[in-house]
Amino acid sequence: MDNKKNTGNWSVGDWNTGNYNTGNHNTGSWNAGNYNNGGHNAGLWNTGNYNVGSWNTGDHNDGNSNSGDYNAGHCNTGGWNIGGWNTGYCNTNNPKVRIFNQSTNLKADEILFPNFFHFKLIEWVLEENMSDKEKESYPSYVTCGGYLKCKNYKQAWRESWDDADIKDRKKVMELPNWDNDIFKEISGIDVEKELNEKSDKKQNLLDKADELIKKAEELKKEANNI
């Protein structure tokens, strides 16, 4: 069945100029929503990319009307906010930033965030990588060659955290005004608890290794005396 006025390819929606769209009126590609100029959007009227919400010009937003990135709230121009409307008005200079609900003496470009802060809320899953359950849930994969997988905000945080190495994870506690409770509220991750548990596990393994080495030395000494 031909779709109406699609100039792109592998679209099941209508009036798409991009590719792999299941929505309508998209000029970008891999969109499940409608009227998107960006790519990999599940919401509506996004010019940014990888948005689950709508009217975003930023990227990786779960909320709506964000020009910043990685927000779960609405109308933010900053990043990683679960609140809304986080900026001032009619400013021409670069202000000091607030982080973890407190002011700092730093500007945004002076703060180094861990790599795991950069995650995808949406990703295109190719047909060959789809499970049988996914194929059943998204039959349009036959036309599109895959489907657009949407994650909730905290799920994306969790997967990115789990993929991060220990060095990158520890960087989060070096952020100004570090607050474990606030970060847990935003991401769902209890950083200090998980890092301590990992540290305890590591120490237990090291202790066991020392015991085995000691035992091996005793056995070696005993063997030499035979």
C-alpha positions as CSV (number, residue, x, y, z in Angstrom):
1,M,0.0,0.0,0.0
2,D,1.4,3.4,-1.1
3,N,1.5,6.1,1.5
4,K,0.4,9.6,0.6
5,K,3.1,11.9,-0.8
6,N,6.1,10.4,0.9
7,T,9.3,11.5,-0.7
8,G,11.4,9.6,1.8
9,N,11.7,5.9,2.1
10,W,10.4,3.2,4.4
11,S,7.7,5.4,6.0
12,V,4.3,4.1,7.1
13,G,3.0,7.6,7.8
14,D,2.0,10.3,5.3
15,W,3.6,13.4,3.8
16,N,7.1,12.5,5.1
17,T,10.2,13.7,3.3
18,G,12.5,11.9,5.7
19,N,13.0,8.2,6.1
20,Y,11.8,5.4,8.4
21,N,8.9,7.5,9.8
22,T,5.8,6.0,11.3
23,G,4.2,9.4,12.0
24,N,3.1,12.1,9.5
25,H,4.5,15.3,8.1
26,N,8.1,14.6,9.2
27,T,11.1,16.1,7.4
28,G,13.5,14.3,9.7
29,S,14.0,10.6,9.9
30,W,13.2,7.8,12.3
31,N,10.3,9.7,13.9
32,A,7.3,8.1,15.5
33,G,5.5,11.4,16.1
34,N,4.3,14.1,13.7
35,Y,5.6,17.3,12.3
36,N,9.2,16.7,13.3
37,N,12.2,18.4,11.6
38,G,14.7,16.6,13.8
39,G,15.3,12.9,13.9
40,H,14.4,10.0,16.3
41,N,11.5,11.8,17.9
42,A,8.5,10.2,19.4
43,G,6.7,13.5,20.2
44,L,5.4,16.3,18.0
45,W,6.9,19.4,16.4
46,N,10.5,18.8,17.5
47,T,13.4,20.4,15.7
48,G,15.8,18.7,18.0
49,N,16.7,15.0,18.1
50,Y,15.9,12.0,20.3
51,N,12.9,13.7,22.0
52,V,10.1,11.8,23.7
53,G,8.3,15.1,24.5
54,S,7.0,17.8,22.1
55,W,8.0,21.2,20.8
56,N,11.7,20.7,21.7
57,T,14.5,22.4,19.9
58,G,17.1,20.7,22.2
59,D,17.9,17.0,22.2
60,H,17.1,14.0,24.4
61,N,14.2,15.6,26.2
62,D,11.4,13.7,27.9
63,G,9.5,16.9,28.7
64,N,8.1,19.6,26.4
65,S,9.2,22.9,25.0
66,N,12.9,22.5,26.0
67,S,15.7,24.2,24.2
68,G,18.3,22.6,26.4
69,D,19.2,18.9,26.5
70,Y,18.4,15.8,28.7
71,N,15.5,17.4,30.5
72,A,12.5,15.6,32.0
73,G,10.8,18.8,33.0
74,H,9.3,21.5,30.7
75,C,10.5,24.8,29.2
76,N,14.1,24.4,30.3
77,T,17.0,25.9,28.4
78,G,19.6,24.2,30.7
79,G,20.2,20.5,30.9
80,W,19.3,17.5,33.1
81,N,16.4,19.4,34.8
82,I,13.3,17.6,36.1
83,G,11.9,21.0,37.1
84,G,10.6,23.6,34.7
85,W,11.4,27.0,33.4
86,N,15.0,27.0,34.6
87,T,16.6,30.2,33.2
88,G,16.1,34.0,33.6
89,Y,14.9,36.5,31.1
90,C,16.5,39.1,28.8
91,N,20.1,38.4,29.7
92,T,23.1,39.0,27.4
93,N,26.0,37.8,29.6
94,N,27.0,34.3,30.8
95,P,25.7,33.8,34.4
96,K,27.0,31.6,37.1
97,V,25.2,28.3,37.2
98,R,23.1,26.6,39.8
99,I,23.6,22.9,40.3
100,F,21.9,20.7,42.8
101,N,19.6,23.5,43.7
102,Q,22.5,25.8,44.9
103,S,24.5,28.6,43.3
104,T,28.1,28.2,42.2
105,N,30.9,30.6,41.2
106,L,31.2,28.7,37.9
107,K,30.0,29.2,34.4
108,A,28.4,26.3,32.5
109,D,31.5,25.6,30.3
110,E,33.6,25.3,33.5
111,I,31.8,22.2,34.7
112,L,32.9,18.8,33.4
113,F,30.1,16.3,33.5
114,P,30.6,12.5,33.4
115,N,30.2,10.8,30.1
116,F,27.3,8.8,31.4
117,F,25.2,12.0,31.6
118,H,24.9,11.8,27.8
119,F,22.3,9.2,27.0
120,K,19.6,8.4,24.5
121,L,15.9,8.4,25.3
122,I,15.2,7.1,21.9
123,E,17.0,4.8,19.6
124,W,16.3,3.1,16.2
125,V,16.3,-0.7,16.5
126,L,16.9,-2.5,13.3
127,E,14.7,-5.4,12.3
128,E,17.4,-7.9,12.8
129,N,17.9,-6.8,16.3
130,M,14.2,-6.9,17.3
131,S,12.8,-9.5,19.6
132,D,9.7,-11.5,18.6
133,K,7.8,-9.5,21.3
134,E,8.9,-6.2,19.7
135,K,7.9,-7.3,16.3
136,E,4.5,-8.2,17.6
137,S,4.1,-4.8,19.3
138,Y,5.4,-2.8,16.3
139,P,4.2,-4.5,13.1
140,S,5.3,-1.4,11.1
141,Y,8.8,-2.7,11.3
142,V,8.0,-4.7,8.1
143,T,7.8,-1.4,6.2
144,C,10.3,0.6,8.1
145,G,13.0,-2.0,8.7
146,G,12.8,-1.5,12.4
147,Y,11.1,0.6,15.1
148,L,11.8,3.6,17.3
149,K,12.4,2.4,20.9
150,C,11.5,4.9,23.6
151,K,12.9,4.8,27.1
152,N,11.6,6.6,30.1
153,Y,13.9,9.2,31.6
154,K,15.1,7.2,34.6
155,Q,15.5,4.0,32.5
156,A,17.9,5.9,30.2
157,W,19.9,7.1,33.2
158,R,20.1,3.6,34.6
159,E,21.3,2.0,31.4
160,S,23.9,4.8,30.9
161,W,25.1,4.4,34.5
162,D,25.3,0.6,34.2
163,D,27.4,1.0,31.0
164,A,29.8,3.5,32.6
165,D,33.2,2.4,34.1
166,I,34.0,3.1,37.8
167,K,36.1,6.1,37.0
168,D,33.4,7.9,35.1
169,R,30.8,7.0,37.8
170,K,33.0,8.6,40.5
171,K,33.2,11.8,38.5
172,V,29.6,12.6,39.4
173,M,30.6,13.1,43.1
174,E,33.1,15.7,42.0
175,L,30.4,18.0,40.6
176,P,30.0,21.3,42.6
177,N,27.4,21.1,45.4
178,W,27.2,17.3,45.0
179,D,24.0,16.1,46.6
180,N,23.3,12.3,46.5
181,D,19.6,12.7,47.4
182,I,18.9,15.3,44.7
183,F,20.7,13.2,42.1
184,K,18.7,10.2,43.1
185,E,15.5,12.1,42.7
186,I,16.6,13.1,39.2
187,S,18.1,9.8,37.9
188,G,16.8,7.2,40.3
189,I,20.4,6.2,41.1
190,D,21.7,6.1,44.6
191,V,25.3,6.8,43.7
192,E,26.9,6.7,47.1
193,K,25.2,3.4,48.0
194,E,26.0,1.7,44.8
195,L,29.6,2.8,44.7
196,N,30.1,1.7,48.3
197,E,28.6,-1.7,47.6
198,K,30.9,-2.0,44.6
199,S,33.8,-1.0,46.7
200,D,32.9,-3.5,49.4
201,K,32.6,-6.3,46.8
202,K,36.0,-5.4,45.4
203,Q,37.5,-5.5,48.8
204,N,36.0,-8.8,49.6
205,L,37.4,-10.3,46.4
206,L,40.8,-8.9,47.2
207,D,40.7,-10.3,50.7
208,K,39.8,-13.7,49.3
209,A,42.6,-13.5,46.8
210,D,45.0,-12.7,49.6
211,E,43.8,-15.8,51.5
212,L,44.2,-18.0,48.4
213,I,47.8,-16.6,47.8
214,K,48.7,-17.3,51.5
215,K,47.2,-20.8,51.3
216,A,49.1,-21.5,48.0
217,E,52.4,-20.3,49.6
218,E,51.8,-22.7,52.6
219,L,51.1,-25.6,50.2
220,K,54.2,-24.8,48.2
221,K,56.3,-24.7,51.4
222,E,54.8,-27.9,52.5
223,A,55.6,-29.5,49.1
224,N,59.2,-28.4,49.2
225,N,59.6,-30.1,52.6
226,I,58.6,-33.5,51.3
